[in-house]
């Protein structure tokens, strides 16, 4: 799976859906390994009963400060911690960040 952004984008949101799963009490993180170092976004649960969570690619929610400030292709994963503290991780995700057009 590949997600694409342009350098300095702060939208669209990163949306995650765990089908047939109530994610009440879960913590979901989107982690990406950038050249400058790892970044971890904690997603907001948008519809727990239907397994939906979301976050914008910003340094903190609503800040408008982008996390993708360099072009390249970076490995990413989604880490899900359930209400009992069990952790499972979805890997094989790539984030491709394109340079801005002058």
Helices and strands as residue ranges (DSSP letters): E 2-6, E 14-17, E 27-34, E 37-42, E 44-47, G 48-50, E 52-55, E 72-81, E 87-98
